[in-house]
Amino acid sequence: MFNVRVAFCLVCFSITMVGCTAGSGSAPAAAPSRTPSTQGAASLVPTTFFVGLPRTTTPSAAQSSMRVPLYIGAGAKSVTVTLTSVNGGIPPSGLTTSVTTTITPANCPCTVGGPLVPPGSDAFTFTTYDASDGTGNIIATASGTFTVTPGIANSQSAITLAGVPHAFAFGALPTAIAGTAFSSAQTFTLTVKDSDGNAIAGTYANPVTVTDPDASGSQGSQISINGGAYGQTVTSTASTDVFALNYGGLAIAPATLTASSTGATNGTASFAPALSAIAYTGTLNSSLQPEIDLTATSGAGSSGTFSAAEDGWTTAPFDRSFTATTSGCGSIGTVSPETGTAFTFTAVAAPVVGTCSITLTGGGGQTKTIIGAYKYGPLTSSTSSVKIGGGTYPNSATVTISETSYTGAFSVSNNCPSVTSVSTTSANGPSATFTLTYAGPGNCIVTFKDNHGGSVSIAVSGYTYPLVVSPTTVTANGSGPATVTVSETNYTGPFTVEDLCEYVTTSPSSISGPSASLTLTSAGGESGQCDVLFKDSYGNQVILSVLF
């Protein structure tokens, strides 16, 4: 049947010359016998059919047995009435079994002629087309069987044409959010159209199948029709059917609902719950991307853990698992378990420095990528500071620089050669020992570097050795000059002599470290005691007492 936009027609059967009695409804007749019947032309009965009687028309007495009809399809241009069988057999030979009439739906209700038929149980098909002379696309079709009895009053029966599905248009499907189930099923519409694009109202000539590909059961999406059971497939036979979709909250990929029918072009619509991103719990790199870094093959740094969650998938009541897959990780590490919500990335026995991808796949095809990496261990030193010199501390100290899995060179940046010297400027990893030797007092930083941006610094403090004069008291008089030694370990700079005794002279005029001798001679004529002051360039000083 068609609705008021593209209405089906009601075909009313009338025998125009002799009477007939209404037979069966619109069900097709059984397959006819292949044995033809014979019939004289004089006994044939002409037939006439009423097409598209408006609903507003009050049936006449002769039409009182008819159901309230609907309109014929707006696109119909012709109708063909065909006699298909007589008393269950094929029509007699020589008969014209089909008659086509041009119609204008706007002028209907209208009358169309049928073929001349023999009395008896006669079966007919009724087909409307969107072109004249029974050509073009079929709009609607029906069949019926009538009992034709000559010699009695006419009677009439009605047959409803069924629209032939050609295309489909889904109405808007309900919206949904993964993790939130529908409190009740949501209805949706499906418009079935004929070949002219007009909506069919009423019964369909061919059943329409609607499928939902989601196979998640009650937790996913399911469809039903007319309040029936929910599943993946339903069958619609008329425009009055009511469709419903139920959703249990599971995170699913978009489900493409498909409507199909024999000879029709499929129609589709997508039910796509809004998905939540997979939430990752674990370490991040400097770009805030998920990354698990391994730096060792055993113990600390040999494995890293992470976990993930997704609404509507790992949450209750769904409690589903992610699937973990890797790409390029064979020489770096392995992930376990293969499915779950918490995972461990573990270094292989002989890892290669590099990165790979770990992908978690969850509900609705959602994915989360985690970078798996095997990296050089952090560049470390055996100590963060060194104190050397001054007598209190050793004259040199050793420092061990290490970096796991690194075999390149360590370089040294020494910005204080006046404080310390370094035994070598380069040595290879994964571990190397350097010697820092006292060069003078002061504080500075020595930095060790690898070849990929790593560095570690050591604070160096150099302490001064004491400035010493020996002996600390001498006598310089008429018995002869006195000799003293001025010394300072590891000092090579000059010693300054400040002669505070006007009656004593010193020689030589300049001396330097680390050790020097000095002769003091009395000028004579006087006796007493005075001091001679010695200094180094660091500000250290010592006093010599001289008797003369």
C-alpha positions as CSV (number, residue, x, y, z in Angstrom):
1,M,0.0,0.0,0.0
2,F,1.0,3.6,-0.5
3,N,0.5,6.5,1.9
4,V,-1.0,9.8,1.0
5,R,2.3,10.9,-0.5
6,V,2.6,7.9,-2.8
7,A,-0.6,6.0,-2.2
8,F,-1.2,2.5,-3.2
9,C,-4.4,1.7,-5.0
10,L,-7.3,-0.6,-4.2
11,V,-8.3,-2.6,-7.2
12,C,-12.0,-3.4,-7.2
13,F,-13.1,-6.3,-9.4
14,S,-16.4,-6.0,-11.3
15,I,-17.9,-8.3,-13.9
16,T,-19.6,-6.0,-16.4
17,M,-21.7,-8.3,-18.4
18,V,-22.6,-11.2,-16.2
19,G,-22.4,-11.7,-12.4
20,C,-19.6,-13.1,-10.3
21,T,-19.0,-14.0,-6.7
22,A,-16.0,-12.7,-4.7
23,G,-13.3,-15.2,-4.3
24,S,-10.1,-15.3,-2.3
25,G,-8.2,-12.2,-1.3
26,S,-4.7,-11.1,-2.4
27,A,-2.8,-14.3,-1.9
28,P,-1.2,-15.6,-5.0
29,A,-2.8,-18.6,-6.7
30,A,-1.2,-22.0,-6.8
31,A,1.0,-22.7,-9.8
32,P,-1.3,-23.4,-12.8
33,S,-1.6,-26.7,-14.5
34,R,0.2,-27.0,-17.8
35,T,-2.9,-28.6,-19.4
36,P,-4.7,-25.8,-21.3
37,S,-8.5,-25.5,-21.1
38,T,-10.6,-24.7,-24.1
39,Q,-13.3,-22.1,-24.1
40,G,-15.6,-20.7,-26.8
41,A,-15.5,-16.9,-27.3
42,A,-19.2,-16.6,-26.8
43,S,-18.9,-17.7,-23.2
44,L,-16.2,-15.2,-22.2
45,V,-17.0,-12.6,-19.6
46,P,-15.6,-9.0,-19.8
47,T,-14.0,-7.6,-16.6
48,T,-13.7,-4.1,-15.3
49,F,-11.7,-2.9,-12.2
50,F,-12.0,0.3,-10.2
51,V,-8.7,1.9,-9.3
52,G,-7.9,4.4,-6.5
53,L,-11.3,5.1,-5.0
54,P,-10.7,8.0,-2.7
55,R,-11.2,7.5,1.1
56,T,-13.6,10.4,1.1
57,T,-15.9,8.6,-1.3
58,T,-19.0,6.9,0.2
59,P,-19.3,3.5,-1.4
60,S,-22.4,2.9,-3.5
61,A,-24.7,0.0,-2.7
62,A,-22.9,-2.0,-5.4
63,Q,-19.5,-1.1,-3.7
64,S,-20.6,-1.8,-0.1
65,S,-18.5,-4.9,0.2
66,M,-15.3,-3.0,-0.6
67,R,-12.8,-2.0,2.1
68,V,-12.0,1.7,2.4
69,P,-9.4,2.1,-0.3
70,L,-6.2,4.1,-0.6
71,Y,-4.9,6.2,-3.4
72,I,-2.8,4.9,-6.3
73,G,0.9,5.8,-6.5
74,A,1.5,9.3,-7.7
75,G,4.1,8.0,-10.2
76,A,1.8,5.4,-11.8
77,K,1.2,5.9,-15.5
78,S,-0.3,2.5,-16.5
79,V,-1.9,-0.6,-15.0
80,T,-1.8,-4.1,-16.4
81,V,-4.3,-6.7,-15.5
82,T,-3.3,-10.2,-16.4
83,L,-5.3,-13.4,-16.2
84,T,-2.9,-16.0,-14.8
85,S,-5.1,-19.1,-14.4
86,V,-8.5,-20.5,-14.8
87,N,-9.8,-23.2,-12.4
88,G,-6.1,-23.8,-11.4
89,G,-4.9,-24.4,-15.0
90,I,-3.3,-22.2,-17.5
91,P,-5.8,-20.0,-19.4
92,P,-7.3,-21.4,-22.6
93,S,-5.3,-20.9,-25.8
94,G,-6.2,-18.0,-28.0
95,L,-7.2,-15.7,-25.2
96,T,-5.7,-12.3,-24.7
97,T,-4.7,-12.6,-21.1
98,S,-3.3,-9.1,-20.4
99,V,-4.8,-5.7,-20.8
100,T,-2.9,-2.4,-20.1
101,T,-4.6,0.9,-19.4
102,T,-3.0,4.3,-19.2
103,I,-4.0,6.1,-16.0
104,T,-3.6,9.5,-14.5
105,P,-3.5,9.2,-10.6
106,A,-4.8,12.7,-10.2
107,N,-8.0,11.7,-12.1
108,C,-8.6,8.5,-10.1
109,P,-10.7,6.9,-8.9
110,C,-10.9,5.5,-12.3
111,T,-12.0,2.4,-14.2
112,V,-9.6,0.1,-16.1
113,G,-10.6,-2.9,-18.2
114,G,-9.4,-6.4,-17.7
115,P,-9.3,-9.3,-20.2
116,L,-12.2,-11.4,-21.3
117,V,-12.2,-14.4,-19.0
118,P,-14.0,-17.8,-18.8
119,P,-16.4,-18.4,-16.0
120,G,-15.0,-20.2,-13.0
121,S,-12.2,-19.6,-10.5
122,D,-10.1,-17.0,-12.3
123,A,-6.7,-15.7,-10.9
124,F,-5.4,-12.2,-11.9
125,T,-2.3,-10.1,-11.3
126,F,-2.4,-6.3,-11.1
127,T,0.7,-4.3,-11.8
128,T,1.2,-0.5,-12.0
129,Y,4.1,1.0,-13.9
130,D,5.7,4.5,-13.9
131,A,5.5,4.6,-17.7
132,S,2.8,4.1,-20.3
133,D,1.9,0.8,-21.9
134,G,3.1,-1.3,-19.0
135,T,6.7,-0.2,-19.4
136,G,9.2,1.4,-17.0
137,N,9.6,0.5,-13.3
138,I,7.1,-1.5,-11.4
139,I,5.4,0.7,-8.7
140,A,3.1,-1.9,-7.1
141,T,1.7,-5.3,-7.6
142,A,-1.0,-7.6,-6.3
143,S,-2.8,-10.9,-7.2
144,G,-6.2,-12.3,-6.5
145,T,-8.5,-15.1,-7.4
146,F,-12.2,-14.6,-8.1
147,T,-15.2,-16.9,-8.8
148,V,-16.9,-15.8,-12.0
149,T,-20.4,-17.3,-12.4
150,P,-22.5,-16.3,-15.4
151,G,-26.1,-15.4,-15.1
152,I,-26.2,-14.0,-11.6
153,A,-26.0,-10.4,-10.2
154,N,-22.6,-8.7,-10.2
155,S,-20.6,-8.5,-6.9
156,Q,-17.3,-6.8,-6.2
157,S,-14.2,-7.5,-4.2
158,A,-11.1,-5.5,-3.4
159,I,-7.4,-6.2,-3.8
160,T,-4.8,-4.0,-2.2
161,L,-1.7,-3.4,-4.3
162,A,1.6,-3.8,-2.5
163,G,4.5,-1.4,-3.1
164,V,7.7,-2.8,-4.6
165,P,10.7,-1.6,-2.5
166,H,13.4,0.0,-4.5
167,A,15.4,2.2,-2.0
168,F,15.5,3.0,1.7
169,A,16.1,5.9,4.0
170,F,16.7,5.5,7.7
171,G,15.6,8.2,10.1
172,A,18.1,9.5,12.6
173,L,19.4,6.7,14.8
174,P,19.6,7.4,18.6
175,T,22.8,8.8,20.1
176,A,24.7,6.9,22.7
177,I,27.8,7.2,24.9
178,A,30.0,4.1,25.6
179,G,29.7,3.0,29.2
180,T,26.0,4.2,29.5
181,A,23.3,1.7,28.6
182,F,19.9,2.9,27.3
183,S,17.3,2.9,30.1
184,S,14.8,1.8,27.4
185,A,15.0,0.9,23.8
186,Q,14.9,3.8,21.3
187,T,12.7,3.8,18.2
188,F,13.8,4.7,14.8
189,T,12.2,5.0,11.4
190,L,12.8,3.4,8.0
191,T,11.2,4.9,4.9
192,V,10.8,2.4,2.1
193,K,10.7,4.0,-1.4
194,D,9.4,2.9,-4.8
195,S,11.4,3.3,-8.0
196,D,10.3,6.9,-8.3
197,G,11.6,7.8,-4.9
198,N,8.1,8.0,-3.3
199,A,7.6,6.6,0.1
200,I,5.6,3.4,0.3
201,A,2.8,3.2,2.8
202,G,1.2,-0.2,3.7
203,T,2.3,-3.6,2.7
204,Y,5.4,-4.3,0.8
205,A,5.4,-6.6,-2.2
206,N,8.8,-8.0,-1.0
207,P,9.8,-8.2,2.6
208,V,12.4,-5.8,3.9
209,T,15.3,-7.2,6.0
210,V,17.1,-4.9,8.4
211,T,20.4,-6.1,9.9
212,D,22.6,-4.9,12.7
213,P,26.2,-6.3,12.4
214,D,27.1,-5.9,16.0
215,A,27.4,-9.4,17.6
216,S,28.0,-8.2,21.2
217,G,24.6,-9.4,22.4
218,S,22.7,-7.4,25.0
219,Q,25.8,-5.4,26.0
220,G,26.1,-4.0,22.4
221,S,23.4,-2.9,20.0
222,Q,20.4,-5.0,19.0
223,I,17.2,-4.2,17.0
224,S,13.6,-5.4,17.2
225,I,10.4,-4.9,15.3
226,N,6.9,-4.4,16.7
227,G,8.0,-5.1,20.3
228,G,9.5,-8.5,19.4
229,A,12.7,-10.1,20.5
230,Y,16.0,-8.2,20.1
231,G,18.7,-9.5,17.8
232,Q,20.8,-8.8,14.7
233,T,18.1,-9.2,12.0
234,V,14.4,-8.3,11.7
235,T,12.0,-8.5,8.8
236,S,9.5,-5.7,7.9
237,T,6.4,-6.3,5.7
238,A,4.6,-3.0,6.0
239,S,5.2,0.7,6.6
240,T,3.3,0.4,9.9
241,D,6.1,-1.7,11.5
242,V,7.8,-0.1,14.4
243,F,11.6,-0.4,14.8
244,A,13.5,-0.1,18.0
245,L,17.2,-0.2,18.9
246,N,18.6,-1.1,22.3
247,Y,22.1,-0.5,23.5
248,G,23.8,-2.0,26.5
249,G,26.7,0.5,26.9
250,L,29.6,-1.6,25.5
251,A,32.2,0.3,23.6
252,I,31.6,-0.9,20.1
253,A,32.7,0.2,16.6
254,P,30.1,2.0,14.6
255,A,27.4,-0.5,13.6
256,T,26.1,0.0,10.1
257,L,22.4,-0.9,10.0
258,T,21.5,-2.2,6.5
259,A,18.0,-2.4,4.9
260,S,17.6,-4.7,1.9
261,S,15.0,-6.3,-0.3
262,T,14.9,-8.3,-3.5
263,G,15.8,-6.1,-6.4
264,A,16.3,-3.0,-4.2
265,T,19.4,-0.9,-3.5
266,N,20.5,-1.3,0.1
267,G,20.1,1.5,2.5
268,T,22.4,2.1,5.5
269,A,22.7,4.1,8.7
270,S,25.4,4.1,11.3
271,F,24.8,3.7,15.1
272,A,28.0,5.0,16.6
273,P,28.3,5.4,20.4
274,A,30.7,8.2,21.4
275,L,33.9,6.5,22.6
276,S,36.2,7.5,25.4
277,A,39.9,7.7,24.8
278,I,42.0,5.0,26.4
279,A,43.4,6.3,29.7
280,Y,47.1,5.4,30.2
281,T,48.8,5.1,33.6
282,G,52.6,4.9,33.4
283,T,55.7,7.0,32.7
284,L,55.9,9.8,30.1
285,N,58.7,11.1,28.1
286,S,59.7,14.8,27.8
287,S,57.0,15.3,25.2
288,L,54.4,13.9,27.6
289,Q,54.0,10.8,25.4
290,P,53.6,7.4,27.1
291,E,57.0,5.8,27.1
292,I,58.6,2.9,29.0
293,D,62.4,3.2,29.1
294,L,64.6,0.2,29.8
295,T,68.3,0.6,30.7
296,A,69.4,-2.8,31.9
297,T,69.0,-6.5,31.2
298,S,68.5,-7.4,34.9
299,G,67.5,-5.7,38.1
300,A,66.5,-2.1,38.2
301,G,65.9,-0.7,34.7
302,S,65.2,-4.1,33.1
303,S,61.4,-3.8,33.1
304,G,58.7,-1.2,33.3
305,T,55.0,-1.5,34.0
306,F,51.9,0.4,32.8
307,S,48.1,0.0,32.8
308,A,45.1,1.4,30.9
309,A,41.4,1.8,31.2
310,E,38.5,2.6,28.8
311,D,34.9,3.5,29.7
312,G,32.5,0.9,28.4
313,W,35.2,-1.6,27.9
314,T,37.3,-2.3,31.0
315,T,34.9,-0.8,33.4
316,A,32.1,-2.8,35.1
317,P,29.9,-4.6,34.1
318,F,31.8,-5.1,30.9
319,D,35.2,-6.0,32.3
320,R,36.8,-6.5,28.9
321,S,40.6,-6.6,28.2
322,F,42.9,-4.8,25.9
323,T,45.0,-6.6,23.3
324,A,48.7,-5.7,23.3
325,T,50.7,-5.9,20.1
326,T,54.2,-4.7,19.4
327,S,56.0,-3.4,16.3
328,G,59.8,-3.4,16.1
329,C,60.3,-4.6,19.6
330,G,62.0,-7.9,18.9
331,S,65.5,-6.6,19.7
332,I,64.3,-4.4,22.6
333,G,61.7,-6.0,24.8
334,T,58.6,-8.1,25.2
335,V,55.1,-7.2,26.6
336,S,53.1,-9.5,28.9
337,P,50.4,-10.5,29.2
338,E,49.0,-10.4,25.6
339,T,45.6,-9.4,26.9
340,G,44.6,-7.5,30.1
341,T,44.6,-4.1,31.6
342,A,48.0,-4.1,33.3
343,F,51.2,-4.9,31.4
344,T,55.0,-5.3,31.9
345,F,57.6,-4.4,29.3
346,T,60.8,-6.4,29.8
347,A,64.2,-6.2,28.1
348,V,65.4,-9.1,26.0
349,A,68.6,-10.8,26.8
350,A,70.8,-8.7,24.5
351,P,68.8,-5.5,23.8
352,V,69.7,-3.0,21.1
353,V,69.4,0.7,21.9
354,G,66.4,2.1,20.1
355,T,62.6,2.5,20.3
356,C,59.6,0.5,19.2
357,S,55.8,0.7,19.4
358,I,53.4,-1.1,21.8
359,T,49.7,-0.8,20.8
360,L,46.7,-1.4,23.1
361,T,43.5,-2.1,21.2
362,G,40.2,-1.8,23.1
363,G,36.5,-1.4,22.5
364,G,35.3,0.2,19.3
365,G,38.7,-0.2,17.8
366,Q,40.2,2.4,20.1
367,T,43.9,2.2,20.3
368,K,46.7,3.6,22.5
369,T,50.3,3.6,21.5
370,I,53.1,3.4,24.0
371,I,56.7,3.9,23.1
372,G,59.0,1.1,24.2
373,A,62.6,2.1,24.4
374,Y,66.0,0.6,25.4
375,K,68.3,3.5,26.2
376,Y,71.8,4.0,27.6
377,G,71.7,4.1,31.3
378,P,72.1,7.5,32.9
379,L,75.6,9.0,32.9
380,T,76.8,8.7,36.5
381,S,79.9,9.4,38.5
382,S,81.2,7.6,41.6
383,T,81.2,10.9,43.5
384,S,79.7,14.3,43.1
385,S,82.6,16.2,44.7
386,V,86.4,15.9,45.2
387,K,88.6,17.6,47.8
388,I,92.3,17.5,47.1
389,G,95.5,19.1,48.4
390,G,96.3,21.2,51.5
391,G,97.8,18.3,53.4
392,T,94.5,17.4,54.9
393,Y,93.3,15.8,51.7
394,P,95.1,13.6,49.2
395,N,97.1,15.2,46.4
396,S,94.9,13.3,43.9
397,A,91.6,11.5,43.7
398,T,90.0,9.0,41.3
399,V,86.5,9.3,39.8
400,T,84.6,6.5,37.9
401,I,82.2,7.5,35.2
402,S,79.6,4.9,34.1
403,E,76.8,4.6,31.6
404,T,75.0,1.2,31.1
405,S,75.2,-0.1,27.5
406,Y,77.3,2.8,26.3
407,T,80.5,1.9,24.6
408,G,81.3,5.3,23.1
409,A,83.8,7.8,24.4
410,F,83.5,9.9,27.5
411,S,85.0,13.4,27.1
412,V,86.1,15.8,29.8
413,S,85.5,19.5,30.1
414,N,87.9,20.9,32.6
415,N,87.4,24.6,33.2
416,C,89.9,24.9,36.1
417,P,93.3,23.6,35.1
418,S,94.8,25.8,37.8
419,V,93.0,23.7,40.5
420,T,93.3,20.2,39.1
421,S,94.5,18.3,36.2
422,V,92.7,15.2,34.7
423,S,94.6,12.1,33.8
424,T,93.0,11.7,30.4
425,T,90.6,13.7,28.3
426,S,88.8,10.7,26.8
427,A,88.0,7.1,27.7
428,N,85.4,4.7,26.5
429,G,82.3,3.4,28.3
430,P,80.5,1.7,29.8
431,S,82.8,2.6,32.6
432,A,86.1,4.6,32.9
433,T,88.2,5.9,35.8
434,F,89.8,9.3,35.7
435,T,92.4,10.8,38.1
436,L,92.2,14.4,39.3
437,T,95.5,15.7,40.6
438,Y,95.9,18.9,42.7
439,A,97.2,21.9,40.8
440,G,96.4,24.7,43.2
441,P,93.8,26.0,45.5
442,G,90.4,27.0,44.4
443,N,86.9,25.6,43.6
444,C,85.7,24.6,40.1
445,I,83.6,22.1,38.1
446,V,84.9,19.3,36.0
447,T,82.2,17.9,33.5
448,F,82.2,14.5,31.9
449,K,80.1,13.9,28.7
450,D,78.9,11.1,26.5
451,N,78.2,11.4,22.7
452,H,74.4,11.8,22.9
453,G,73.9,14.7,25.2
454,G,74.4,13.1,28.6
455,S,76.7,14.8,31.2
456,V,77.6,14.7,34.8
457,S,79.6,17.2,36.8
458,I,81.9,17.0,39.7
459,A,82.8,19.8,42.1
460,V,86.5,20.1,42.8
461,S,87.9,21.9,45.8
462,G,91.7,22.4,45.9
463,Y,93.2,23.3,49.2
464,T,96.5,25.2,49.7
465,Y,99.4,23.5,51.4
466,P,100.9,25.5,54.3
467,L,103.8,27.9,53.7
468,V,106.7,26.7,55.8
469,V,110.0,28.4,56.8
470,S,112.7,26.3,58.5
471,P,114.0,27.0,61.0
472,T,111.6,29.5,62.4
473,T,114.3,31.4,64.4
474,V,117.9,32.1,63.3
475,T,120.9,34.2,64.6
476,A,122.7,36.5,62.1
477,N,125.6,38.3,63.8
478,G,129.3,38.6,63.8
479,S,129.6,34.8,63.8
480,G,128.3,34.7,60.3
481,P,125.1,34.7,58.1
482,A,122.2,32.3,58.7
483,T,120.4,30.2,56.1
484,V,116.7,29.3,56.0
485,T,114.4,27.2,53.7
486,V,111.0,28.5,52.5
487,S,108.7,25.8,51.1
488,E,105.2,25.0,50.0
489,T,104.2,21.7,48.5
490,N,103.0,21.8,44.9
491,Y,103.5,25.5,44.8
492,T,105.6,26.8,41.9
493,G,104.9,30.5,42.2
494,P,107.1,33.2,43.7
495,F,107.7,33.7,47.4
496,T,107.7,37.3,48.5
497,V,110.2,38.4,51.2
498,E,109.4,41.4,53.3
499,D,112.6,42.3,55.3
500,L,111.4,44.1,58.4
501,C,114.9,44.2,59.8
502,E,117.0,47.2,58.8
503,Y,120.0,45.6,60.3
504,V,119.6,42.3,58.3
505,T,119.9,41.7,54.6
506,T,118.5,38.7,52.6
507,S,119.7,37.1,49.4
508,P,118.9,36.1,46.7
509,S,116.5,38.9,45.9
510,S,113.8,36.5,44.5
511,I,112.9,33.0,45.3
512,S,110.0,30.7,44.2
513,G,108.4,27.4,45.2
514,P,108.0,24.7,45.8
515,S,111.2,25.2,47.9
516,A,114.0,27.9,48.1
517,S,116.9,28.8,50.4
518,L,117.5,32.3,51.7
519,T,120.7,33.7,53.4
520,L,120.4,36.4,56.1
521,T,123.4,38.5,56.9
522,S,123.8,41.0,59.8
523,A,124.8,44.6,58.9
524,G,126.8,44.7,62.2
525,G,127.1,47.5,64.8
526,E,123.8,46.6,66.5
527,S,122.2,43.8,68.3
528,G,118.6,42.8,68.8
529,Q,115.7,40.9,67.3
530,C,113.5,41.4,64.2
531,D,111.1,39.6,61.8
532,V,111.3,38.6,58.2
533,L,107.9,38.0,56.5
534,F,107.4,35.4,53.6
535,K,104.3,35.3,51.4
536,D,103.0,33.2,48.5
537,S,100.6,34.3,45.8
538,Y,97.7,32.7,47.5
539,G,97.9,35.0,50.5
540,N,99.6,32.5,52.8
541,Q,102.4,34.0,55.0
542,V,104.9,32.9,57.6
543,I,107.2,34.9,59.9
544,L,110.9,34.2,60.5
545,S,112.4,35.5,63.8
546,V,116.0,36.8,63.4
547,L,118.4,37.5,66.3
548,F,121.3,39.8,65.4
